[in-house]
Amino acid sequence: MRLRALLDSGVPGIRLLAGEEELDRGVRGVMTTDLYDPSRYLSGGELVLTGMLWRAAPEDSEHFVRVLVGAGVAGLAAGVTEVGPVPDDLIAACERHRLPLFTIGEELSFARLTEFVVRRISTERASDLTAVVDRHRRLVQAATGGTGLDGILGMVAADIDIRCWVLSLTGRQVAAGADPLTGELCTALARGHLAARARRARPPYRERIGGRVFSMLPIERDDGTAAAAQGVWSEWSLVVEEDVADWSEQRRGLLDELARLVAVEADRVEDGRRLGRRLAEDVLHLLDAGADPGEIAARLRVAEPDAPDAVTWQLVAAAVTVPGTDPDAAPGRRGATTIGRMARTLVEEALADLGTQVLVAATADGAVAMVPGPSEDVAAELRERLAGLEGAAGEGIRLSLGVSAPVTRADALRGALEESWHAARIADGRPGAFAVVGHEELASHVLLLAAAPESVRRGFRDRLLSPLTAYDARHQADLVTTLEAFLDCDGSWTRCAARLHVHVNTLRYRIGRIEELTQRDLSRLEDKVDFFLALRLR
């Protein structure tokens, strides 16, 4: 019940003295005390009844009120039978600390007031429980009636004003019961979820972002075959824009019921992905066996039966590096299988909701996805959807992805597969928690750089750039920046000087210093190419 009910119900003999603006506080119980410090008997939310026998001097009022406020009581009611009218110092202390204060006349006994409050609380709790049971029933009906997660979450938002969403650990918004979250907010929540798992926090996890408070309840499930590492990445999270730690037991029960319905939907999605996995595995086996392209095309038509004859496919290869696993594990060993399943789960989540059936198979080295057309910028989609992995605390997982060029013929799939794995190996040499390399980069100098051993690339870069970086460090100069700008401007003195905001003579001096330190001539094409490649290897 609310404190306001003490005044609205017409109970005789009770009058408000302070704290009118705080009358919407909830009351969870009643306690009668005349102890100077009753804090050890208070748990918060009580209406405290007192005869004021604890007050021996005016300064005692400040102490008593501080104790009550610190314990989180809802309000204070003082009887006047024993010591007379409520003193001004107690009224002033309650006003300072925003604690509602009532005075109880001689015609109203503490026993009668306690009976009224307890009866009112019991009635409201029974009413709340009935409402919760009714909501549970309607949630189940909505789920069995095919409403879908969006409809169920929308019903919860409209009925009891709970704004909630379902997110995957990659930051994908699976369902929304309110306005969709921004991509930045989804990414921040996914990172918060991962960080909470890493520090072994007890759910629901709590995250404050931009002045908004969110609670995240993991939706844990197990398909009976998934390894523990895959289970983490296949996990969804029910996100509520409130701190659910303050919720009543009945309200938390509704949240648990909602989480169970989300788990059912997660299992349904998992079942739907199994067919795509089997098809992808079949196609990969046929490619490895050198099967007839007609047989491969027939298997692919199972995935897209209504598509035209010339379907465009792009292949995505994914390699996952996990701390503590053997990167050279032979196929069939447990470590490689776990990595493959993890890679498959990550790619499935990253490519979900594209509007087409993506076929994903786990391999000994990671995973392979087959994305049907019409052709999209698959590499850009992956970069955007996996942004939550960057900076994920405590996981230490690295994901490297390569995307092939689009192909329309079954006999071109083998080459597309090799191209995607080669792009993934190039991605593995890049910094960060994940990297994506598209097929367009394989037609540039990136391919040549990636083919050289790391020691060769490092030596080539250092021989050209170390004299410049050392000079910059000693003289607080900008020779490396000047070199990069000069090459970007195709050797144009005027354009480069304008970009650097320096005089052309100053630019000529810097270029001369670069040539002197490196014994190279920037008027020669060969030396320009060498510098360009060295800068790309930084």
N, C-alpha and C positions, 0 to 999 in steps of 0.2 A: 504494500500500500504506500501511498504518498503522504507526506506530512500534512499536505493541504486537506486531507480527509478529516483531520481532527477538528478543523474549523467548519468544513462544508457539511459534516454529518449532523450538526446541531447538538453535539454532546455538551450538556450544561456545565458551567464552572471552569471552562478552559479558555484562555485568552492569549493572543500572541503579543509578545513584548519586543522581540527583535528577530531579524532574519527573514523578512517577508519575501525577499527575492530568492530564497533558498527552499521554498516550500515544495518544490517538485522532487526533493530527495526521497529515495525509497527507504522504507522501514522494514527491516527483516526480523525484528524482535524487540522485547522490552526488558529493561534491567532496572531494578530499584537499588539504590546505594546511597550511603552517607559517608563512604570512605574518602579520605583526603586524596588517595591515589588508587582508583579502581581499575587501572589500565590492564592488570593481569587477568581481569574477568571480562574484558571487552574484546570482541572479534570484528567489530565494524558493522554499521548499519542499524544500530540499536537506537531506540528512544529511551533516554536515561531519565528515570524519575528520582527526585531527591528532595529530602526535607531540609537540606542546607545545614545540617548539623556539623558538617565538616568546616564551616566558615567561622574562624575565630577572629579574623582581622580582614580589612578590605583587600589586602594584597592576596589573600587566599583565593579570591574569585579568579584572578588572572591565572594562577597555578592550576586550579581545577579545570578551567575551560581549556587551557593548553593540553592537559592530559586527555580530555575528551576528543578534542580535534585531532590530536596525534593518533588516537585509536580509531578514528574514522567513524564516530557515531553520527547518526542522522540528525538528532536534535536533543534538546534538554527541556524537561518540564519540572518546575520547582513548586512544591507545595508550601502553602502559607500557614498551615495549621500550627506548626511547632515554633517557628521563629518570626512569624509576621511577614509583611510584604517583602517582595523581592528587592534586595538592595540595589542602588544605582550602579555600584561598582561591578556587580554581576551582569547587569544589562549592558554596561559599557564594554566589558570583556567579550561578551557574546557578539556585540556589534563589530568589534575590532577583528574578531576571528571568523566572522560570517557564520556563526552557529545559531540556528533558529532556537529561540527561547520562549517557552510558554509558562504562564502562571496557572496553577491549579487551585481553585477556590475550595473553601471548606465543605461545600455541598458535594464535591466529587472526590471519591476515595481513590487511592492508588489501585486497589483491587479492581474496582469497576473500570477504570481507564485501561488497565492491563487486559481485562477480559475483552473489552471492545477492540483493542488493537489486535490481539491474538485471533479473535474470531474473524476480523476483517482480512488479516493476512492469510488465514486458512481458506477462506472463501475465494480469494483471488488466486491462490495457488491451485485450487481445484479447477477453477475456470481456465487458468493458463494450461494446465495439464490436458484438459479436454480439448482446447484449441490445438495443442501440439499433436495430440493423437489424431485429430481431424486432418491436420496438415500432413502427417505421415501417410494417412490413408490416401489423400489426394496426390501426394508425390508418387506413390506406388501406382496409382491408377494412370497418372500421366506417363510414367515410364512404360507400363505395359501397353498403353494405348498408342505408342509410337510417336509421342510428342517430340522426342529428341532432347538432348542436353540443353540446347538453347531455350526450348520451351519450358523445361523444368526450372532452369535457373531464372528465367523471366517470371515465372509464376511465384517463385520465392521472393523475388525483388518487389513484385507488385503487392503480394499478400502481406508480408511482414517487413518490408523495407530492408532486406538484406542484399547488398550489392555484392555479387560473387561472379567468379570466372573460373575456367579450368585451363591450366597452362601445362605444356610439356616442359621438360628440363632443358630443351633447346630454346625455350622462349616462344614456342608456337602457341597461339591462342586457339585452343580446341573448341571452347564454347564460352558464351557470354550471356549473363542474365541482366546486364545493364549496358551502358555505352561501352563499346570496345576500348580496351586499353591501347595506348600508343605503343609503337614498336620499342621506343626507348624504355618505357615502363615495364613492358614484358621482359626485355633483356635484363633490366635491373632486378626484377623479381626472380628470374631464373638464376641469376648469379647469387642472390641472397639465399635461395633454396639450396644451391650447391654448397655455399659456404656453411650453412647450418648443418648439412649432412657431414661435411668434413670435420667440423668440431664436435660432432656427435650430440647435437642439441636435441632436446626432447620436443616433439611436435605437440601442438601446432607451432610453427616457426613464426616469429614476429619481425616485420620489416617496416621501417619508417622511411618514406621517400617523398621529398618535397612537401613536407607537412602532412602527408596522408599516412595512416597506419593500416597495414595489411597483416592478416594472419594467413599462413599457408599450411594446409593439412595434406600431407603426402597420401596419395591414393596408391597403396601398395597392392601388387598382385603378382602372381607367379603362374606361368603357363605349364609348369611341370618339367620344362626342359631348359629354361633359361638359366644361365650361370648368374652368380650374384652380381658380377660386374654389369651384365646386360640388364639385370633388373633395375639398377639405378637409372639407366638411361631410358628405359621404357616407362619409367614412373611419371605419372601425372600429378598435378597439385591442384587442390581446390583452394582458391584464393578468395578471402573475404575481406572487405574493406571495413574492418572493425578489429578491436582487440578482444578476441573471443575468450580470453582468460577471465574476463569480468562477467561472462554470460552465466545464466542460471543452468542448473542441471538439465531442466527440460529443454531449454533452448540448445544446449550442446547436444542433446539427444537428436534433435532435428538435424543438426549439422552432420552428425554421424550417419544418420539415415541418408542424407544427401550424398555423403561420401560413398556409401555403399552403391547407390544408383550410378554414380560416376564410374565406380569400379566395374559395374556390369557393362557399361558402354565401352570402357577400355578393353574388356575381354572380347566384346563383339568386334571392335576394330582389329584386335589381334587375330581373331579367327579369319577376318576378311583378308588379312595380309598373307595368310599361309598359302593360298592358291598362287598368288604372285611369286612367292618364294619358290614354290615347286616348279613353276614355269621357268623362272630364271635359272634355277639349277639345271633343269633339263637342257636349256639352250646352251649353257656353258659347257655341259658335258658333250653336247654335239659338236661344239666348236673345237674342244680339245681333241675329239676323236676324228676331226676332219670330215664330218658328215656332209652329205649332199646339201647344197643350199636350199633345194626344194623342201627337204625334210625340216630344216631349220625354219624356213618361212611358214610351214604348216603349224609348227609349234607356236610361233609368234601370233598367228591369226587367232589362236585360242584366246589370247589376251585382248585383242582388238577385233572381235568378229564382225562388227559393223563398219569397220574402217575401209577406206579405198585400198586398192591393191598396193599402191606405192606409199607405204607408211614410212615416215621419217623417224629414225631412232638415234638417240645419243647415248653413249655409254659413259658411266661415271665410275671410276675406280677409287676406292677409299682405303687408306692404310692408317691404322691406329697404333700409336706407341704408348704403352702403359708402363709406369715405373715398376720394376721388379719382375718383368717378363723377359723371356729370352727372344730377342728379335730374330735369331737364326733358327728358331724351333722348326723342326720338320713337320710337314703336313700330317695331321692326325694326332699330334701331341696335344695335350690338354691346353697348354698356354695358347697355342695358335688357334684352337677352336674358340676359346673364350674371346680372343681378340676379334675373330671373324664375326661372332655374334654381336659383339659390342659395335663394331663398324656397321653392321647391317642395321641395327636399331637406330643409330645416329643418322644414317642416310635416309631410312624410312621416315623418321620424324622431320628431317630437313626438307624432304620432297613431298610431304603430305599436302593435300589440298591443292595440287596443281591442276586438278580437273581431269586427269588421265590416270590410268592404272599403271603405276610405276612398278617394275619388276626388280626385286632386290634379292641377291643371294649372298650368303656368307661364304668366304673362301678361307684357305689356310693363311693367306696374307692380309686379309681384310674383308672387303665386300665389293661387289659389282652391282651397279644399278643400270637398268635399261629404261630410258625415258622416251615414250612415244611422242610424236609430233602432234600438232604443228610445232615447228622448231621455236624454242624460247631461249632466252639467255640463261641457260641452266647454271653456268658458273656464277653469274650475278645473283641468281636466286639463292644459291648455296651460301655465298658470302653474307648475304643479308640475314638468312635464317639461322646461321650458326654463329652470329655475332655474340650470343650469350656465352659461348665457350671461352672467348677471349677474356682473360682475367678471372676465370673461375677458380676460386680459392681452394687450395688443398687437394685438387684432383690430380694434377701433374700429367694429364692426358693430352696427347698431341694427335691431331687429325689432319692428314694430308690427302687432298682430293684432286683428281685429274679428270677433265671432261674432254671427250673426243669431239671431232667434227661430226655434223649430222650425216647419216648415211640412209639410203633408201633401198639398198639391195642386200639380201641375206648374205651374198658372197663377200660383202664388204665389212661384215660384222667382226670378223677375225682381226682385220687391220685396225678397226675402231677400238677393239679391246686392247690391243697392244699400245695404241696411241694413248688411251686413257691411263694405262699403267705407267707409261713413260712420263706423262704429265704429272702423275701423282708423285713419282720419284723426284721430279724437279720441285714440286711443292714442298717435299720433305726437307729440302735444303733452305727453306725460307724461315724467318723468325716468327715467333708467336705460337699460340696454342692451336691454331688451325690455319691452313693456307689452301687456296684453290688456284689451280692453273688451268686455263682454258686452251682449246686447240689452237687459237690464233697465236698464242705465244710460242708454239712449236715451230712456227714458220719465220722466226726472227733469230737474232743473235742469242736469245735465251737458250735455245737448243744447244748451240755450240758451247756456251759457258757451262751448262749442266753436264755435258758429256765429259768434260775434263775432270780429273781427280781434284779433290779439295786442296791438297797440298800444292798442286800446280796452280790452281786459281789464286790461292793465297799468296804464293810467291810472285806471280805475275802482277797482282795488285800492289803488293808492297814495294816491288822494285820501282814502279812508276810513281806511286803516291807518297811513299814514306818520306822522301826529301821535302815534299811540299807540306805535309802535316807537321813535320818537325820544325820547319821554318815558321809556320803559322803559330805553333805553340811558343816558340822563343820570342817572336816579334809581334804577337797579337795581330797578325796579318790575315788576309783572306784570299790566299792564292788558290786554295781548292775551290772555294766558292766562285772565284773569278774564272777558273778553268771550266767549271761546269756551265756557267752562264755563257762563256765564249763559244762552247760547242753547241749549246742549245740555240744560239743565234746564228748558227752555220758560219762562224768566223767573221760575221759582220762587225766591224769596229764601232760604227755609230750606234747600231741597235744594242750592242752589248754595253757600251758606255752609258746609254740612256737607261737600260735596265738596272745597272749598278749605281746610277746617279753619280758618276765620276766623269772627269774630263777624259777625252780620247787619249791625251798624252799620258795620263795616269794609267789608263788601261794598257797602253803600249809598254809602259815601264813594268807593269805586273807580268804581262805575257813574256817579256824579255827575261824577267827573273825566273819564271817557270821553266823556260827553255834552258837557261843557264844551269839551274839546279838538276834538271833531268837529262840534259844532253840530248834533247829532242827538238825537232823543228815543227812548230804548229802550222807552218804553211804547207807541209807535206800531208797528203791524204793518209798515208800509212800511220804516221804518228798520231793524227787526229783519231783514227779508228782505235789505236791502242789505248789512248787516254779515255775514249768513250767506254770501252769495255772495262777498263780498270775502275772507272767510276761506278759502273753497274754492279761490280763485284763488292762494293763496300757493304 
